[in-house]
Amino acid sequence: MRALTFVPGGKGTLEVREVPDPEPRQGELLVQGLALGICGTDRELEQGDYGWPPPGEERLIIGHESLGRVLRAPDGSAFSPGDLVVGVVRRPDPEPCGACRRGEFDMCRNGRYTERGIKELDGFGSERWTIEAAYAVRVDPALDTLGVLVEPASVVAKAWEQIERIGARAWFEPRTLLVTGAGPIGLLAALFGRQRGLETHVLDRSPPGLKSSLVEELGGIYHSSSTLEDFQQAKPDIIIECTGAGQLVIDSLTTTAAVGIVCLCGLAPGGRAHRVDAGVINRDIVLENDVVFGTVNANLRHFRAAAEALARADRGWLERLITRRVPLTRALEAFEPAKDVKAVIDLTA
């Protein structure tokens, strides 16, 4: 079968090549790959920034944003041939920490977890793949190929779960949300905010166009800007920071209303210094009982919550998030810089 593979740490090694067909082990599903979403993590892997092959192997099949159709399911599983499924990305480490032992492997404490398409486990970028039934999530058939959005939506579902847990420390009835960044994670965060009935603002440096239209279709308010100046007076109750831009991260810490919550989802590149008044940040967070936290990855329950949230969303809106589809034969095009919202590889073409 064809698969999209690379040598971890080797820039320029990504290519489509023939690999052996997978053989499901006991308790595993055999799945026909349908679509593969490409994100910033995949582009960093392609550039050789990091990545770990399976033990004893040189190459790794890339891809963690999956969608497939079950070809064969083990007896007694909750799945049947024809089901649409996505795969959970992370697995607990073989010598589990306390979190992994309790099923909270997205919060692994010792770093010895593995991840499909990233760390020591082949990913989903192939014409067929296998997955343990316990780590597969069924997708509403009505979503069809849009089910490929479940993995990025799972990251957002986890962020919202944590926001709501933190809010439960006291009376919590937020009214306003600010999302910084209108990439896939930011737009999905806005979708989840609107599903919760919040007044939702999205800030992105892109001029009015597709991104602003997507926000406005949700009933949100789009701000074409690279600063938080518009929010110095009417401060939001919640900020979900999805850009990783250093100055926005810093400014977010002092731009929430009292007892506000800042969730950091973006990753900032190192090597750039910013002037920071640590005293102002300290006083603002302490005197207003604010909370700042980071989140990454997702658990099985977050994938399920994401699949449910997407099933409730407007299909036409979700379709507009996917701005580029390329066949597997031209898969490398999905890694080229472009003004996409979301690039997806069709694994059947």
Phi and psi in degrees as GROMACS dihedral restraints (atoms count N, CA, C in turn):
[ dihedral_restraints ]
;  ai    aj    ak    al  type     phi  dphi    fc
    3     4     5     6     1   -90.4    20    10
    4     5     6     7     1   143.7    20    10
    6     7     8     9     1  -148.3    20    10
    7     8     9    10     1   153.0    20    10
    9    10    11    12     1   -97.4    20    10
   10    11    12    13     1   108.1    20    10
   12    13    14    15     1  -125.2    20    10
   13    14    15    16     1   161.6    20    10
   15    16    17    18     1  -153.6    20    10
   16    17    18    19     1   164.6    20    10
   18    19    20    21     1   -94.6    20    10
   19    20    21    22     1   112.0    20    10
   21    22    23    24     1   -54.5    20    10
   22    23    24    25     1   131.5    20    10
   24    25    26    27     1    85.3    20    10
   25    26    27    28     1    -3.9    20    10
   27    28    29    30     1  -109.5    20    10
   28    29    30    31     1    99.8    20    10
   30    31    32    33     1   -63.4    20    10
   31    32    33    34     1   137.8    20    10
   33    34    35    36     1    82.0    20    10
   34    35    36    37     1    12.3    20    10
   36    37    38    39     1   -99.7    20    10
   37    38    39    40     1    -2.2    20    10
   39    40    41    42     1   -69.9    20    10
   40    41    42    43     1   129.9    20    10
   42    43    44    45     1  -160.9    20    10
   43    44    45    46     1   157.8    20    10
   45    46    47    48     1   -87.6    20    10
   46    47    48    49     1   125.9    20    10
   48    49    50    51     1  -144.2    20    10
   49    50    51    52     1   164.2    20    10
   51    52    53    54     1   -78.6    20    10
   52    53    54    55     1   133.7    20    10
   54    55    56    57     1  -134.2    20    10
   55    56    57    58     1   161.6    20    10
   57    58    59    60     1   -62.4    20    10
   58    59    60    61     1   146.8    20    10
   60    61    62    63     1   -63.4    20    10
   61    62    63    64     1   141.9    20    10
   63    64    65    66     1   -74.6    20    10
   64    65    66    67     1   147.9    20    10
   66    67    68    69     1  -116.1    20    10
   67    68    69    70     1   115.1    20    10
   69    70    71    72     1   -65.2    20    10
   70    71    72    73     1   136.6    20    10
   72    73    74    75     1   -88.6    20    10
   73    74    75    76     1   177.2    20    10
   75    76    77    78     1   -56.4    20    10
   76    77    78    79     1   130.4    20    10
   78    79    80    81     1    85.0    20    10
   79    80    81    82     1     4.0    20    10
   81    82    83    84     1  -105.9    20    10
   82    83    84    85     1   151.7    20    10
   84    85    86    87     1   -91.7    20    10
   85    86    87    88     1   147.0    20    10
   87    88    89    90     1  -101.4    20    10
   88    89    90    91     1   126.0    20    10
   90    91    92    93     1  -126.3    20    10
   91    92    93    94     1   137.1    20    10
   93    94    95    96     1   -84.0    20    10
   94    95    96    97     1   120.9    20    10
   96    97    98    99     1   -69.3    20    10
   97    98    99   100     1   131.6    20    10
   99   100   101   102     1  -108.9    20    10
  100   101   102   103     1   -46.6    20    10
  102   103   104   105     1  -150.1    20    10
  103   104   105   106     1   154.2    20    10
  105   106   107   108     1  -138.2    20    10
  106   107   108   109     1   119.5    20    10
  108   109   110   111     1   -81.6    20    10
  109   110   111   112     1   145.3    20    10
  111   112   113   114     1  -115.0    20    10
  112   113   114   115     1   132.2    20    10
  114   115   116   117     1  -131.1    20    10
  115   116   117   118     1  -175.2    20    10
  117   118   119   120     1   -60.0    20    10
  118   119   120   121     1   -35.4    20    10
  120   121   122   123     1   -59.8    20    10
  121   122   123   124     1   -45.0    20    10
  123   124   125   126     1   -62.7    20    10
  124   125   126   127     1   -38.5    20    10
  126   127   128   129     1   -68.8    20    10
  127   128   129   130     1   -34.2    20    10
  129   130   131   132     1   -67.7    20    10
  130   131   132   133     1   -38.8    20    10
  132   133   134   135     1   -62.9    20    10
  133   134   135   136     1   -43.6    20    10
  135   136   137   138     1   -63.2    20    10
  136   137   138   139     1   -31.7    20    10
  138   139   140   141     1   -79.8    20    10
  139   140   141   142     1    -3.0    20    10
  141   142   143   144     1    83.3    20    10
  142   143   144   145     1    17.0    20    10
  144   145   146   147     1   -68.7    20    10
  145   146   147   148     1   -33.9    20    10
  147   148   149   150     1  -166.9    20    10
  148   149   150   151     1  -168.4    20    10
  150   151   152   153     1   122.3    20    10
  151   152   153   154     1   147.0    20    10
  153   154   155   156     1  -136.9    20    10
  154   155   156   157     1   123.5    20    10
  156   157   158   159     1   -75.7    20    10
  157   158   159   160     1   164.2    20    10
  159   160   161   162     1   -59.1    20    10
  160   161   162   163     1   148.8    20    10
  162   163   164   165     1   -52.3    20    10
  163   164   165   166     1   130.6    20    10
  165   166   167   168     1    81.7    20    10
  166   167   168   169     1     0.4    20    10
  168   169   170   171     1  -112.7    20    10
  169   170   171   172     1   156.4    20    10
  171   172   173   174     1   -94.6    20    10
  172   173   174   175     1   -36.5    20    10
  174   175   176   177     1  -110.2    20    10
  175   176   177   178     1   157.4    20    10
  177   178   179   180     1  -128.4    20    10
  178   179   180   181     1   133.9    20    10
  180   181   182   183     1   -75.1    20    10
  181   182   183   184     1   123.0    20    10
  183   184   185   186     1   -81.5    20    10
  184   185   186   187     1   165.7    20    10
  186   187   188   189     1   113.3    20    10
  187   188   189   190     1   121.2    20    10
  189   190   191   192     1  -126.7    20    10
  190   191   192   193     1    -6.9    20    10
  192   193   194   195     1  -100.1    20    10
  193   194   195   196     1    93.5    20    10
  195   196   197   198     1  -103.3    20    10
  196   197   198   199     1   161.6    20    10
  198   199   200   201     1  -158.5    20    10
  199   200   201   202     1   131.3    20    10
  201   202   203   204     1  -151.1    20    10
  202   203   204   205     1   173.0    20    10
  204   205   206   207     1  -120.4    20    10
  205   206   207   208     1   130.2    20    10
  207   208   209   210     1   -65.1    20    10
  208   209   210   211     1   126.7    20    10
  210   211   212   213     1   -96.4    20    10
  211   212   213   214     1   -38.2    20    10
  213   214   215   216     1  -147.6    20    10
  214   215   216   217     1   136.5    20    10
  216   217   218   219     1  -128.3    20    10
  217   218   219   220     1   144.4    20    10
  219   220   221   222     1   -68.8    20    10
  220   221   222   223     1   149.4    20    10
  222   223   224   225     1   -58.1    20    10
  223   224   225   226     1   137.9    20    10
  225   226   227   228     1    85.2    20    10
  226   227   228   229     1    -2.3    20    10
  228   229   230   231     1   -81.6    20    10
  229   230   231   232     1   171.4    20    10
  231   232   233   234     1   -86.6    20    10
  232   233   234   235     1     7.6    20    10
  234   235   236   237     1  -117.7    20    10
  235   236   237   238     1   156.6    20    10
  237   238   239   240     1  -135.5    20    10
  238   239   240   241     1   154.5    20    10
  240   241   242   243     1   -54.2    20    10
  241   242   243   244     1   135.9    20    10
  243   244   245   246     1   101.3    20    10
  244   245   246   247     1   -17.6    20    10
  246   247   248   249     1   -65.0    20    10
  247   248   249   250     1   139.9    20    10
  249   250   251   252     1   -83.8    20    10
  250   251   252   253     1   132.7    20    10
  252   253   254   255     1  -140.1    20    10
  253   254   255   256     1   156.7    20    10
  255   256   257   258     1  -123.8    20    10
  256   257   258   259     1   159.2    20    10
  258   259   260   261     1  -107.8    20    10
  259   260   261   262     1   135.4    20    10
  261   262   263   264     1   -64.5    20    10
  262   263   264   265     1   142.2    20    10
  264   265   266   267     1   -85.2    20    10
  265   266   267   268     1   -47.7    20    10
  267   268   269   270     1   -92.9    20    10
  268   269   270   271     1   149.9    20    10
  270   271   272   273     1  -125.2    20    10
  271   272   273   274     1   146.2    20    10
  273   274   275   276     1   -66.1    20    10
  274   275   276   277     1   156.5    20    10
  276   277   278   279     1   -71.7    20    10
  277   278   279   280     1   157.3    20    10
  279   280   281   282     1   -65.6    20    10
  280   281   282   283     1   -25.4    20    10
  282   283   284   285     1  -115.6    20    10
  283   284   285   286     1    81.8    20    10
  285   286   287   288     1   -64.1    20    10
  286   287   288   289     1   139.7    20    10
  288   289   290   291     1   -72.7    20    10
  289   290   291   292     1   178.7    20    10
  291   292   293   294     1   -60.7    20    10
  292   293   294   295     1   -38.3    20    10
  294   295   296   297     1   -68.2    20    10
  295   296   297   298     1   -47.4    20    10
  297   298   299   300     1   -62.3    20    10
  298   299   300   301     1   -37.4    20    10
  300   301   302   303     1   -62.7    20    10
  301   302   303   304     1   -27.2    20    10
  303   304   305   306     1   -98.6    20    10
  304   305   306   307     1    14.2    20    10
  306   307   308   309     1    83.2    20    10
  307   308   309   310     1     4.7    20    10
  309   310   311   312     1   -98.1    20    10
  310   311   312   313     1    55.3    20    10
  312   313   314   315     1   -70.6    20    10
  313   314   315   316     1   -15.0    20    10
  315   316   317   318     1   -72.2    20    10
  316   317   318   319     1   -11.6    20    10
  318   319   320   321     1  -112.0    20    10
  319   320   321   322     1    30.2    20    10
  321   322   323   324     1   -50.8    20    10
  322   323   324   325     1   135.3    20    10
  324   325   326   327     1   -96.5    20    10
  325   326   327   328     1   -19.6    20    10
  327   328   329   330     1  -111.0    20    10
  328   329   330   331     1    -3.5    20    10
  330   331   332   333     1    76.3    20    10
  331   332   333   334     1    10.2    20    10
  333   334   335   336     1   -97.2    20    10
  334   335   336   337     1    18.7    20    10
  336   337   338   339     1   -66.9    20    10
  337   338   339   340     1   166.7    20    10
  339   340   341   342     1  -122.9    20    10
  340   341   342   343     1   159.5    20    10
  342   343   344   345     1  -141.9    20    10
  343   344   345   346     1   135.3    20    10
  345   346   347   348     1   -63.5    20    10
  346   347   348   349     1   126.1    20    10
  348   349   350   351     1    78.7    20    10
  349   350   351   352     1     1.7    20    10
  351   352   353   354     1  -131.2    20    10
  352   353   354   355     1   -52.3    20    10
  354   355   356   357     1  -135.6    20    10
  355   356   357   358     1    98.1    20    10
  357   358   359   360     1    71.8    20    10
  358   359   360   361     1     0.2    20    10
  360   361   362   363     1  -130.3    20    10
  361   362   363   364     1   130.9    20    10
  363   364   365   366     1   -57.4    20    10
  364   365   366   367     1   144.7    20    10
  366   367   368   369     1   -89.6    20    10
  367   368   369   370     1  -158.6    20    10
  369   370   371   372     1  -106.0    20    10
  370   371   372   373     1    14.2    20    10
  372   373   374   375     1   -87.1    20    10
  373   374   375   376     1    57.5    20    10
  375   376   377   378     1  -147.7    20    10
  376   377   378   379     1   164.1    20    10
  378   379   380   381     1   -67.2    20    10
  379   380   381   382     1   -27.1    20    10
  381   382   383   384     1  -141.7    20    10
  382   383   384   385     1   148.0    20    10
  384   385   386   387     1  -148.3    20    10
  385   386   387   388     1   163.3    20    10
  387   388   389   390     1  -116.3    20    10
  388   389   390   391     1   157.4    20    10
  390   391   392   393     1  -157.0    20    10
  391   392   393   394     1   144.2    20    10
  393   394   395   396     1   -61.6    20    10
  394   395   396   397     1   136.0    20    10
  396   397   398   399     1   -56.8    20    10
  397   398   399   400     1   -31.3    20    10
  399   400   401   402     1   -70.3    20    10
  400   401   402   403     1   -15.2    20    10
  402   403   404   405     1  -115.6    20    10
  403   404   405   406     1    18.9    20    10
  405   406   407   408     1  -107.0    20    10
  406   407   408   409     1   145.7    20    10
  408   409   410   411     1  -126.4    20    10
  409   410   411   412     1   126.8    20    10
  411   412   413   414     1   -74.1    20    10
  412   413   414   415     1   142.4    20    10
  414   415   416   417     1  -113.5    20    10
  415   416   417   418     1   138.7    20    10
  417   418   419   420     1   -55.1    20    10
  418   419   420   421     1   125.6    20    10
  420   421   422   423     1   -56.7    20    10
  421   422   423   424     1   -27.0    20    10
  423   424   425   426     1   -65.0    20    10
  424   425   426   427     1   -23.7    20    10
  426   427   428   429     1   -72.5    20    10
  427   428   429   430     1   -29.3    20    10
  429   430   431   432     1    52.6    20    10
  430   431   432   433     1  -130.4    20    10
  432   433   434   435     1   -68.7    20    10
  433   434   435   436     1   -13.6    20    10
  435   436   437   438     1   -70.4    20    10
  436   437   438   439     1    -9.9    20    10
  438   439   440   441     1   -60.0    20    10
  439   440   441   442     1   -17.1    20    10
  441   442   443   444     1   -65.0    20    10
  442   443   444   445     1   -13.6    20    10
  444   445   446   447     1   -84.0    20    10
  445   446   447   448     1    -3.6    20    10
  447   448   449   450     1   -62.8    20    10
  448   449   450   451     1   -43.0    20    10
  450   451   452   453     1   -61.4    20    10
  451   452   453   454     1   -52.6    20    10
  453   454   455   456     1   -60.8    20    10
  454   455   456   457     1   -34.4    20    10
  456   457   458   459     1   -67.1    20    10
  457   458   459   460     1   -27.1    20    10
  459   460   461   462     1   -66.9    20    10
  460   461   462   463     1   -34.3    20    10
  462   463   464   465     1   -63.6    20    10
  463   464   465   466     1   -39.4    20    10
  465   466   467   468     1   -69.6    20    10
  466   467   468   469     1   -40.3    20    10
  468   469   470   471     1   -60.4    20    10
  469   470   471   472     1   -39.8    20    10
  471   472   473   474     1   -65.1    20    10
  472   473   474   475     1   -42.8    20    10
  474   475   476   477     1   -57.8    20    10
  475   476   477   478     1   -45.0    20    10
  477   478   479   480     1   -68.2    20    10
  478   479   480   481     1   -36.6    20    10
  480   481   482   483     1   -59.1    20    10
  481   482   483   484     1   -44.2    20    10
  483   484   485   486     1   -68.4    20    10
  484   485   486   487     1   -40.1    20    10
  486   487   488   489     1   -58.0    20    10
  487   488   489   490     1   -45.8    20    10
  489   490   491   492     1   -70.4    20    10
  490   491   492   493     1   -33.0    20    10
  492   493   494   495     1   -65.7    20    10
  493   494   495   496     1   -44.1    20    10
  495   496   497   498     1   -64.4    20    10
  496   497   498   499     1   -43.5    20    10
  498   499   500   501     1   -59.6    20    10
  499   500   501   502     1   -29.2    20    10
  501   502   503   504     1   -71.8    20    10
  502   503   504   505     1    -3.3    20    10
  504   505   506   507     1   -66.5    20    10
  505   506   507   508     1   -20.2    20    10
  507   508   509   510     1  -152.9    20    10
  508   509   510   511     1  -175.4    20    10
  510   511   512   513     1   -58.9    20    10
  511   512   513   514     1   128.9    20    10
  513   514   515   516     1  -140.4    20    10
  514   515   516   517     1   107.8    20    10
  516   517   518   519     1  -139.4    20    10
  517   518   519   520     1    71.7    20    10
  519   520   521   522     1   -66.2    20    10
  520   521   522   523     1   149.4    20    10
  522   523   524   525     1  -116.9    20    10
  523   524   525   526     1   -31.2    20    10
  525   526   527   528     1  -126.4    20    10
  526   527   528   529     1   142.5    20    10
  528   529   530   531     1  -127.9    20    10
  529   530   531   532     1   136.6    20    10
  531   532   533   534     1  -118.1    20    10
  532   533   534   535     1   126.1    20    10
  534   535   536   537     1  -109.9    20    10
  535   536   537   538     1   125.3    20    10
  537   538   539   540     1  -101.2    20    10
  538   539   540   541     1   119.6    20    10
  540   541   542   543     1   105.4    20    10
  541   542   543   544     1   126.6    20    10
  543   544   545   546     1  -115.3    20    10
  544   545   546   547     1    40.0    20    10
  546   547   548   549     1   -80.7    20    10
  547   548   549   550     1  -169.9    20    10
  549   550   551   552     1   -56.7    20    10
  550   551   552   553     1   -45.0    20    10
  552   553   554   555     1   -65.0    20    10
  553   554   555   556     1   -44.9    20    10
  555   556   557   558     1   -62.7    20    10
  556   557   558   559     1   -44.1    20    10
  558   559   560   561     1   -68.3    20    10
  559   560   561   562     1   -37.4    20    10
  561   562   563   564     1   -69.0    20    10
  562   563   564   565     1   -34.6    20    10
  564   565   566   567     1   -62.5    20    10
  565   566   567   568     1   -39.4    20    10
  567   568   569   570     1   -65.5    20    10
  568   569   570   571     1   -40.9    20    10
  570   571   572   573     1   -57.1    20    10
  571   572   573   574     1   -47.4    20    10
  573   574   575   576     1   -64.1    20    10
  574   575   576   577     1   -36.1    20    10
  576   577   578   579     1   -64.6    20    10
  577   578   579   580     1   -42.2    20    10
  579   580   581   582     1   -68.0    20    10
  580   581   582   583     1   -35.6    20    10
  582   583   584   585     1   -63.5    20    10
  583   584   585   586     1   -22.6    20    10
  585   586   587   588     1   -93.3    20    10
  586   587   588   589     1     3.7    20    10
  588   589   590   591     1    79.6    20    10
  589   590   591   592     1    17.2    20    10
  591   592   593   594     1   -85.5    20    10
  592   593   594   595     1   147.1    20    10
  594   595   596   597     1   -68.8    20    10
  595   596   597   598     1   117.5    20    10
  597   598   599   600     1  -115.9    20    10
  598   599   600   601     1   124.9    20    10
  600   601   602   603     1  -112.8    20    10
  601   602   603   604     1   139.4    20    10
  603   604   605   606     1  -125.7    20    10
  604   605   606   607     1   126.4    20    10
  606   607   608   609     1  -111.1    20    10
  607   608   609   610     1   130.0    20    10
  609   610   611   612     1  -153.3    20    10
  610   611   612   613     1   148.3    20    10
  612   613   614   615     1   -77.6    20    10
  613   614   615   616     1    -9.5    20    10
  615   616   617   618     1   -65.5    20    10
  616   617   618   619     1   140.1    20    10
  618   619   620   621     1   -68.4    20    10
  619   620   621   622     1   166.5    20    10
  621   622   623   624     1   -52.0    20    10
  622   623   624   625     1   137.2    20    10
  624   625   626   627     1   173.7    20    10
  625   626   627   628     1  -137.9    20    10
  627   628   629   630     1   -61.2    20    10
  628   629   630   631     1   -45.9    20    10
  630   631   632   633     1   -63.5    20    10
  631   632   633   634     1   -45.5    20    10
  633   634   635   636     1   -63.7    20    10
  634   635   636   637     1   -38.1    20    10
  636   637   638   639     1   -63.2    20    10
  637   638   639   640     1   -42.2    20    10
  639   640   641   642     1   -62.9    20    10
  640   641   642   643     1   -41.2    20    10
  642   643   644   645     1   -65.1    20    10
  643   644   645   646     1   -45.4    20    10
  645   646   647   648     1   -66.5    20    10
  646   647   648   649     1   -34.3    20    10
  648   649   650   651     1   -64.0    20    10
  649   650   651   652     1   -28.3    20    10
  651   652   653   654     1   -74.7    20    10
  652   653   654   655     1   -14.6    20    10
  654   655   656   657     1    91.8    20    10
  655   656   657   658     1    16.0    20    10
  657   658   659   660     1   -94.7    20    10
  658   659   660   661     1   178.8    20    10
  660   661   662   663     1  -119.3    20    10
  661   662   663   664     1   124.6    20    10
  663   664   665   666     1   -98.5    20    10
  664   665   666   667     1   137.5    20    10
  666   667   668   669     1  -123.2    20    10
  667   668   669   670     1   113.3    20    10
  669   670   671   672     1   -86.0    20    10
  670   671   672   673     1    95.1    20    10
  672   673   674   675     1  -163.7    20    10
  673   674   675   676     1   163.4    20    10
  675   676   677   678     1  -118.4    20    10
  676   677   678   679     1    11.9    20    10
  678   679   680   681     1  -132.7    20    10
  679   680   681   682     1   167.5    20    10
  681   682   683   684     1  -101.6    20    10
  682   683   684   685     1    22.0    20    10
  684   685   686   687     1   -57.5    20    10
  685   686   687   688     1   -35.2    20    10
  687   688   689   690     1   -65.5    20    10
  688   689   690   691     1   -12.8    20    10
  690   691   692   693     1  -114.7    20    10
  691   692   693   694     1    14.8    20    10
  693   694   695   696     1   -72.3    20    10
  694   695   696   697     1   -26.8    20    10
  696   697   698   699     1   -94.7    20    10
  697   698   699   700     1   -66.1    20    10
  699   700   701   702     1   -88.2    20    10
  700   701   702   703     1    89.7    20    10
  702   703   704   705     1   -82.2    20    10
  703   704   705   706     1   140.1    20    10
  705   706   707   708     1   -73.5    20    10
  706   707   708   709     1   156.4    20    10
  708   709   710   711     1   -76.0    20    10
  709   710   711   712     1   -32.9    20    10
  711   712   713   714     1  -132.6    20    10
  712   713   714   715     1   137.2    20    10
  714   715   716   717     1  -122.2    20    10
  715   716   717   718     1   128.7    20    10
  717   718   719   720     1  -111.4    20    10
  718   719   720   721     1   109.2    20    10
  720   721   722   723     1   -94.2    20    10
  721   722   723   724     1   115.3    20    10
  723   724   725   726     1  -116.6    20    10
  724   725   726   727     1     5.1    20    10
  726   727   728   729     1   -94.4    20    10
  727   728   729   730     1   -34.4    20    10
  729   730   731   732     1    74.9    20    10
  730   731   732   733     1     4.6    20    10
  732   733   734   735     1   -70.4    20    10
  733   734   735   736     1   123.2    20    10
  735   736   737   738     1   -52.8    20    10
  736   737   738   739     1   -47.0    20    10
  738   739   740   741     1   -67.8    20    10
  739   740   741   742     1   -37.5    20    10
  741   742   743   744     1   -65.5    20    10
  742   743   744   745     1   -39.1    20    10
  744   745   746   747     1   -59.6    20    10
  745   746   747   748     1   -48.8    20    10
  747   748   749   750     1   -62.1    20    10
  748   749   750   751     1   -47.8    20    10
  750   751   752   753     1   -66.1    20    10
  751   752   753   754     1   -30.3    20    10
  753   754   755   756     1   -61.0    20    10
  754   755   756   757     1   -30.1    20    10
  756   757   758   759     1   -64.9    20    10
  757   758   759   760     1   -21.2    20    10
  759   760   761   762     1  -122.4    20    10
  760   761   762   763     1    21.8    20    10
  762   763   764   765     1  -117.4    20    10
  763   764   765   766     1     7.3    20    10
  765   766   767   768     1   -90.4    20    10
  766   767   768   769     1   159.1    20    10
  768   769   770   771     1   -66.5    20    10
  769   770   771   772     1   170.2    20    10
  771   772   773   774     1   -56.7    20    10
  772   773   774   775     1   143.5    20    10
  774   775   776   777     1    58.0    20    10
  775   776   777   778     1    37.4    20    10
  777   778   779   780     1   -84.3    20    10
  778   779   780   781     1   167.2    20    10
  780   781   782   783     1  -129.3    20    10
  781   782   783   784     1   129.4    20    10
  783   784   785   786     1  -114.5    20    10
  784   785   786   787     1   122.5    20    10
  786   787   788   789     1  -108.8    20    10
  787   788   789   790     1   120.7    20    10
  789   790   791   792     1   -96.4    20    10
  790   791   792   793     1   113.9    20    10
  792   793   794   795     1  -109.6    20    10
  793   794   795   796     1   -23.3    20    10
  795   796   797   798     1   -84.2    20    10
  796   797   798   799     1   159.7    20    10
  798   799   800   801     1  -112.2    20    10
  799   800   801   802     1   125.1    20    10
  801   802   803   804     1   -90.5    20    10
  802   803   804   805     1   134.0    20    10
  804   805   806   807     1   -69.3    20    10
  805   806   807   808     1   148.0    20    10
  807   808   809   810     1   -82.2    20    10
  808   809   810   811     1   176.3    20    10
  810   811   812   813     1    91.2    20    10
  811   812   813   814     1     0.3    20    10
  813   814   815   816     1  -118.2    20    10
  814   815   816   817     1   126.1    20    10
  816   817   818   819     1   -95.2    20    10
  817   818   819   820     1   147.6    20    10
  819   820   821   822     1  -132.2    20    10
  820   821   822   823     1   143.3    20    10
  822   823   824   825     1   -76.5    20    10
  823   824   825   826     1   126.3    20    10
  825   826   827   828     1  -131.7    20    10
  826   827   828   829     1   131.4    20    10
  828   829   830   831     1   -93.3    20    10
  829   830   831   832     1    91.1    20    10
  831   832   833   834     1   -60.7    20    10
  832   833   834   835     1   -31.0    20    10
  834   835   836   837     1   -64.8    20    10
  835   836   837   838     1   -42.8    20    10
  837   838   839   840     1   -62.9    20    10
  838   839   840   841     1   -44.9    20    10
  840   841   842   843     1   -61.5    20    10
  841   842   843   844     1   -46.2    20    10
  843   844   845   846     1   -58.7    20    10
  844   845   846   847     1   -49.3    20    10
  846   847   848   849     1   -63.5    20    10
  847   848   849   850     1   -41.6    20    10
  849   850   851   852     1   -63.5    20    10
  850   851   852   853     1   -47.4    20    10
  852   853   854   855     1   -67.5    20    10
  853   854   855   856     1   -43.5    20    10
  855   856   857   858     1   -69.3    20    10
  856   857   858   859     1   -50.7    20    10
  858   859   860   861     1   -70.9    20    10
  859   860   861   862     1   -20.0    20    10
  861   862   863   864     1  -106.7    20    10
  862   863   864   865     1     6.0    20    10
  864   865   866   867     1    56.6    20    10
  865   866   867   868     1    36.7    20    10
  867   868   869   870     1   -77.2    20    10
  868   869   870   871     1   163.2    20    10
  870   871   872   873     1  -132.5    20    10
  871   872   873   874     1   135.6    20    10
  873   874   875   876     1  -123.5    20    10
  874   875   876   877     1   129.9    20    10
  876   877   878   879     1  -145.7    20    10
  877   878   879   880     1   158.0    20    10
  879   880   881   882     1  -110.1    20    10
  880   881   882   883     1   155.2    20    10
  882   883   884   885     1  -147.8    20    10
  883   884   885   886     1   146.1    20    10
  885   886   887   888     1  -154.4    20    10
  886   887   888   889     1   155.2    20    10
  888   889   890   891     1    66.6    20    10
  889   890   891   892     1  -174.3    20    10
  891   892   893   894     1  -160.6    20    10
  892   893   894   895     1   158.4    20    10
  894   895   896   897     1  -103.8    20    10
  895   896   897   898     1   173.9    20    10
  897   898   899   900     1   -55.8    20    10
  898   899   900   901     1   -43.8    20    10
  900   901   902   903     1   -67.2    20    10
  901   902   903   904     1   -28.5    20    10
  903   904   905   906     1   -71.9    20    10
  904   905   906   907     1   -36.7    20    10
  906   907   908   909     1   -62.3    20    10
  907   908   909   910     1   -42.2    20    10
  909   910   911   912     1   -65.8    20    10
  910   911   912   913     1   -42.1    20    10
  912   913   914   915     1   -63.8    20    10
  913   914   915   916     1   -38.1    20    10
  915   916   917   918     1   -64.8    20    10
  916   917   918   919     1   -43.9    20    10
  918   919   920   921     1   -61.4    20    10
  919   920   921   922     1   -38.3    20    10
  921   922   923   924     1   -68.6    20    10
  922   923   924   925     1   -40.9    20    10
  924   925   926   927     1   -65.3    20    10
  925   926   927   928     1   -41.2    20    10
  927   928   929   930     1   -67.3    20    10
  928   929   930   931     1   -34.5    20    10
  930   931   932   933     1   -64.9    20    10
  931   932   933   934     1   -26.6    20    10
  933   934   935   936     1   -85.2    20    10
  934   935   936   937     1   -14.6    20    10
  936   937   938   939     1   -79.5    20    10
  937   938   939   940     1   163.1    20    10
  939   940   941   942     1   -71.9    20    10
  940   941   942   943     1   123.4    20    10
  942   943   944   945     1   -62.3    20    10
  943   944   945   946     1   -40.3    20    10
  945   946   947   948     1   -61.2    20    10
  946   947   948   949     1   -39.1    20    10
  948   949   950   951     1   -65.1    20    10
  949   950   951   952     1   -44.8    20    10
  951   952   953   954     1   -61.9    20    10
  952   953   954   955     1   -39.3    20    10
  954   955   956   957     1   -60.7    20    10
  955   956   957   958     1   -32.8    20    10
  957   958   959   960     1   -74.4    20    10
  958   959   960   961     1   -16.2    20    10
  960   961   962   963     1   -67.6    20    10
  961   962   963   964     1   -31.6    20    10
  963   964   965   966     1   -89.0    20    10
  964   965   966   967     1   102.8    20    10
  966   967   968   969     1   -99.5    20    10
  967   968   969   970     1    -9.0    20    10
  969   970   971   972     1  -149.2    20    10
  970   971   972   973     1   125.9    20    10
  972   973   974   975     1  -120.8    20    10
  973   974   975   976     1   129.3    20    10
  975   976   977   978     1  -128.7    20    10
  976   977   978   979     1   148.0    20    10
  978   979   980   981     1   -73.7    20    10
  979   980   981   982     1   161.4    20    10
  981   982   983   984     1   -58.6    20    10
  982   983   984   985     1   -32.1    20    10
  984   985   986   987     1   -63.6    20    10
  985   986   987   988     1   -22.1    20    10
  987   988   989   990     1  -121.0    20    10
  988   989   990   991     1    35.0    20    10
  990   991   992   993     1   -58.3    20    10
  991   992   993   994     1   -33.2    20    10
  993   994   995   996     1   -64.4    20    10
  994   995   996   997     1   -20.8    20    10
  996   997   998   999     1   -63.0    20    10
  997   998   999  1000     1   -29.2    20    10
  999  1000  1001  1002     1   -69.0    20    10
 1000  1001  1002  1003     1   -14.6    20    10
 1002  1003  1004  1005     1   -97.0    20    10
 1003  1004  1005  1006     1    -5.3    20    10
 1005  1006  1007  1008     1   -76.4    20    10
 1006  1007  1008  1009     1   144.4    20    10
 1008  1009  1010  1011     1   -59.6    20    10
 1009  1010  1011  1012     1   134.1    20    10
 1011  1012  1013  1014     1  -161.1    20    10
 1012  1013  1014  1015     1   162.3    20    10
 1014  1015  1016  1017     1   -87.6    20    10
 1015  1016  1017  1018     1    57.8    20    10
 1017  1018  1019  1020     1   -85.7    20    10
 1018  1019  1020  1021     1   158.6    20    10
 1020  1021  1022  1023     1   -87.8    20    10
 1021  1022  1023  1024     1   -53.8    20    10
 1023  1024  1025  1026     1  -145.1    20    10
 1024  1025  1026  1027     1   129.3    20    10
 1026  1027  1028  1029     1  -104.2    20    10
 1027  1028  1029  1030     1   137.5    20    10
 1029  1030  1031  1032     1  -133.3    20    10
 1030  1031  1032  1033     1   138.6    20    10
 1032  1033  1034  1035     1   -99.4    20    10
 1033  1034  1035  1036     1   129.6    20    10
 1035  1036  1037  1038     1   -85.1    20    10
 1036  1037  1038  1039     1   110.4    20    10
 1038  1039  1040  1041     1   -79.0    20    10
 1039  1040  1041  1042     1    -4.5    20    10
 1041  1042  1043  1044     1   -98.3    20    10
 1042  1043  1044  1045     1    -4.1    20    10
